[in-house]
Amino acid sequence: MTRYSRITGTGSYLPPRRLTNAELVAELAERGVESSDEWIVERTGIRARHFAAAEVGSSDLAFEACKKALEAASLGPQDIDLIIVATSTPDMVFPSTACILQHKLSQLNEAAAGIAGAPAFDVQAVCSGFIYALTVADAMIRAGNARRALVVGAEVFSRILDFNDRTTCVLFGDGAGAVVLEASDTPGILATDLHADGKHVGILCVPGHVNGGQILGDPVLKMDGQAVFKLAVGLLEGAARATLSKSNLADTDIDWLIPHQANIRIIQSTARKLKLPMEKVVLTVQDHGNTSAASIPLAMDAAVRSGDIQPGHNLLLEGVGGGFTWGAVLVKF
């Protein structure tokens, strides 16, 4: 019998501090940086974002999202035998945020201690991270190396923003999203398509690192917005069409497009190329900003809990991020 994987539970979490454009603009003005709510909305579609408190890390956000995903799947941590966390903002250089998350989950109750021993690791593909992580988890389940996985996107991008650069600091937010992926005898993950091209590394990066206890380079986000936009639309269309081709499906078979929530203009352009009305696109960018690897599972969970996504729907997930990385996953929910 062919072995597949299916999503059986979703969860998400946003830190309590919600910062509207007006509030962020006021904070930027104190730094002598000019911006406005109109400028941000017109160019990005973003109206608010959430920022984590100083003592809160990606593993903390992931922990809350995972609890909700496990509850939705009617499972406990002890039922999980694989954890993959997609993040560009880990708690530490090492160990992985996934290992830290595993320990936190193991302390939920006496039974939860059974999660100890399951493999746990991070995936770093920036905004495409959840697409990469979901693809890896699907492959491991299909190969018989896992039965139930937690696949998580978690970010605290507020830590790596330059608040003197109005073109980038207004774009990003913090949050986490998670899914439970289980082995199944019916298809759930229908097709995946992953890519990377390192020649574009300079257009979206954080060019800093630690050496001898000192930060070398520049440890805040740098982005060439126009270059990213031009690349993103074409690459996302290509990955989307590749997954549809692998599944022998057409544009008209897509019930919901769940894109990386980076910018409303990129999302609209991609939807047009796929001939999808915006009524079939899950949008959360206005409320969350760009939460990088967390944005797709955050958006998916919002649509599941609102009742928009129903069992049997075909979901097209797609993302593009620094690296340059990009990819898509086609899901039968």
SEVO-533545 format. One record per residue (C-alpha): x, y, z. Coordinates in pm, whole numbers, padded with zeros to 5 digits, always signed. Example, Ala and Ser with C-alpha at 12.3 -4.5 7.8 and 13.67 -1.06 7.14 Angstrom:
<nodes>
+01230-00450+00780/+01367-00106+00714/
</nodes>
This chain:
<nodes>
+00000+00000+00000/+00132+00345-00094/+00208+00567+00204/+00107+00934+00198/+00092+01220+00446/-00203+01441+00542/-00247+01757+00749/-00471+01666+01044/-00438+01973+01263/-00340+02340+01237/-00250+02601+01497/-00106+02951+01518/+00001+03212+01769/+00066+03586+01760/+00237+03772+02043/-00003+04002+02233/+00154+04332+02132/-00026+04452+01818/+00126+04756+01649/-00087+04945+01399/+00068+05151+01122/-00021+05470+01310/+00152+05345+01624/+00461+05234+01434/+00476+05561+01241/+00468+05751+01571/+00758+05544+01705/+00954+05598+01385/+00893+05974+01404/+01071+05978+01739/+01376+05841+01556/+01344+06104+01284/+01217+05851+01028/+00922+05964+00817/+00642+05735+00708/+00262+05723+00708/-00025+05478+00727/-00123+05568+00369/+00230+05507+00238/+00251+05166+00404/-00097+05048+00299/-00059+05163-00061/+00271+04983-00114/+00221+04672+00098/-00139+04626+00211/-00016+04601+00571/-00217+04775+00844/-00077+04611+01158/+00176+04358+01286/+00262+04185+01613/+00594+04217+01797/+00716+03975+02061/+00838+04092+02402/+01214+04105+02454/+01223+03785+02658/+01015+03582+02409/+01187+03368+02146/+01078+03176+01838/+01048+02856+02042/+00797+03026+02274/+00577+03130+01982/+00616+02784+01824/+00519+02616+02152/+00186+02799+02164/+00109+02726+01797/+00196+02358+01840/-00036+02319+02139/-00325+02440+01924/-00229+02217+01630/-00203+01912+01855/-00541+01989+02010/-00696+02021+01664/-00551+01680+01569/-00667+01525+01900/-00307+01429+01980/-00056+01487+02256/+00317+01564+02227/+00393+01198+02300/+00227+01104+01970/+00479+01306+01767/+00792+01138+01629/+00937+01425+01420/+00970+01801+01472/+01083+02040+01198/+01095+02413+01266/+01140+02662+00984/+01297+02980+01117/+01553+03247+01031/+01542+03385+01385/+01640+03091+01610/+01660+03120+01987/+02031+03038+01979/+02313+02972+01733/+02268+02615+01853/+02100+02393+01960/+01815+02412+01713/+01490+02586+01798/+01325+02249+01727/+01518+02085+02012/+01427+02369+02247/+01063+02337+02138/+01072+01962+02193/+01185+02011+02554/+00910+02265+02620/+00647+02030+02477/+00782+01743+02689/+00702+01939+03003/+00331+01990+02926/+00232+01686+03133/+00362+01346+03241/+00262+01173+02918/+00419+01447+02705/+00765+01334+02816/+00726+01064+02551/+00820+01312+02280/+01182+01297+02395/+01396+01100+02152/+01208+01205+01839/+01432+01370+01577/+01409+01750+01582/+01584+01999+01357/+01553+02343+01198/+01520+02436+00832/+01653+02775+00716/+01505+02891+00388/+01376+03229+00514/+01025+03303+00383/+01014+02973+00192/+01104+02787+00509/+00764+02635+00580/+00737+02508+00220/+01079+02345+00257/+00997+02200+00600/+00663+02057+00485/+00831+01896+00185/+01099+01734+00405/+00840+01607+00654/+00628+01463+00373/+00931+01281+00231/+01025+01138+00571/+00672+01014+00635/+00643+00863+00288/+00976+00686+00342/+00854+00535+00669/+01092+00735+00889/+00811+00908+01078/+00438+00868+01141/+00335+01200+01290/+00526+01525+01251/+00497+01876+01384/+00592+02117+01104/+00633+02472+01231/+00715+02818+01102/+00820+03058+01380/+00983+03400+01359/+01077+03704+01567/+01179+03924+01274/+01141+04235+01489/+01487+04146+01630/+01664+04188+01296/+01496+04503+01163/+01666+04837+01103/+01417+05091+01239/+01601+05368+01059/+01509+05209+00723/+01143+05281+00652/+01143+05062+00341/+01193+04744+00545/+01101+04802+00911/+00731+04852+00833/+00702+04518+00652/+00767+04249+00909/+00609+04101+01219/+00645+03811+01462/+00437+03496+01495/+00419+03119+01455/+00208+02863+01274/+00212+02484+01294/+00056+02179+01135/+00039+01815+01234/+00131+01595+00939/+00030+01228+00969/+00089+00913+00765/-00217+00815+00565/-00329+00570+00299/-00501+00856+00110/-00312+01143-00053/-00282+01472+00137/+00038+01632+00014/-00022+01594-00360/+00296+01750-00498/+00589+01970-00399/+00837+02183-00591/+01150+02340-00436/+01423+02564-00581/+01709+02794-00486/+01951+03022-00668/+02236+03162-00460/+02336+03426-00714/+02058+03644-00571/+02185+03625-00213/+02252+03998-00194/+01902+04127-00265/+01752+03996+00060/+01984+03912+00347/+02110+03983+00699/+02484+04014+00630/+02618+03966+00981/+02751+03683+01196/+02924+03615+01528/+03301+03581+01551/+03489+03563+01879/+03196+03705+02071/+03166+04004+01837/+02916+04076+01562/+03085+04101+01224/+02907+04265+00933/+02561+04419+00958/+02311+04215+01167/+01993+04377+01034/+01779+04298+00731/+01875+04441+00391/+01643+04422+00093/+01629+04547-00264/+01251+04565-00283/+01218+04616-00659/+01453+04328-00738/+01267+04097-00498/+00931+04191-00650/+01044+04125-01007/+01186+03785-00917/+00908+03676-00686/+00609+03696-00921/+00765+03489-01199/+00921+03232-00968/+00600+03177-00774/+00399+03122-01090/+00653+02867-01212/+00651+02670-00886/+00272+02678-00870/+00235+02544-01223/+00495+02274-01158/+00299+02136-00860/-00024+02144-01060/+00144+01959-01347/+00282+01693-01113/-00070+01638-00977/-00244+01648-01317/-00457+01937-01195/-00545+02272-01351/-00575+02627-01218/-00949+02576-01191/-00898+02289-00946/-00748+02521-00683/-00993+02602-00403/-00756+02826-00209/-00423+02992-00279/-00229+03039+00044/+00074+03250-00048/+00356+03376+00165/+00213+03698+00306/+00485+03940+00198/+00316+04213+00000/-00036+04254-00138/+00101+04353-00480/+00303+04032-00515/+00001+03829-00404/-00232+04003-00649/+00012+03962-00937/+00056+03591-00867/-00320+03536-00844/-00369+03709-01181/-00109+03489-01348/-00287+03182-01210/-00626+03324-01320/-00752+03306-00963/-00997+03564-00825/-00885+03727-00500/-01188+03564-00338/-00990+03238-00358/-00678+03383-00193/-00622+03360+00181/-00505+03703+00299/-00365+03790+00642/-00087+04031+00541/-00305+04326+00642/-00318+04204+01003/+00013+04023+01048/+00262+04187+00813/+00533+03961+00672/+00605+03690+00930/+00848+03509+00699/+00841+03130+00752/+00539+03164+00983/+00317+03342+00733/+00180+03044+00538/+00085+02826+00838/-00055+03136+01014/-00275+03213+00715/-00378+02849+00676/-00483+02821+01039/-00684+03144+01016/-00875+03011+00714/-00931+02670+00873/-01067+02818+01194/-01290+03064+01007/-01445+02771+00819/-01329+02888+00477/-01105+02585+00426/-01305+02261+00431/-01207+01892+00404/-01149+01800+00041/-01036+02145-00067/-00725+02176-00283/-00481+02424-00129/-00188+02574-00316/+00084+02691-00078/+00373+02897-00217/+00658+03109-00090/+00973+03292-00194/+01252+03413+00030/+01614+03512+00073/+01867+03275-00069/+01703+03310-00315/+01466+03021-00230/+01120+02944-00359/+00871+02662-00384/+00513+02540-00368/+00314+02257-00212/-00025+02132-00334/-00240+01994-00052/-00566+01802-00041/-00700+01914+00295/
</nodes>
